[in-house]
């Protein structure tokens, strides 16, 4: 018979209350403005795939490919990361 393992930690997400709102609409607007993306188009594409991303069914790279890099851009994903720092 297996012995039960005690739960020592529970991780939960309570919508930005503990840390930040993360990739909320304000952050997406700043990204659109910074990288000269069409806000309406980006927001529409975000809403099509974000739930799937949050469920772990898309990687971050796949999410960005569908929302930003679905067409050629004047910048790369690596440049976006460097700008965000």
Buried (B, 14 or more C-beta within 10 A) or exposed (E): EEEEEEEEEEEEEEEEEEEEEEBEEEEBBEBBEEBEBEEEEBBEBBEEBBEEBEEEEBEEEEBBBBBBBEEEBEBEBEEBEEEEE
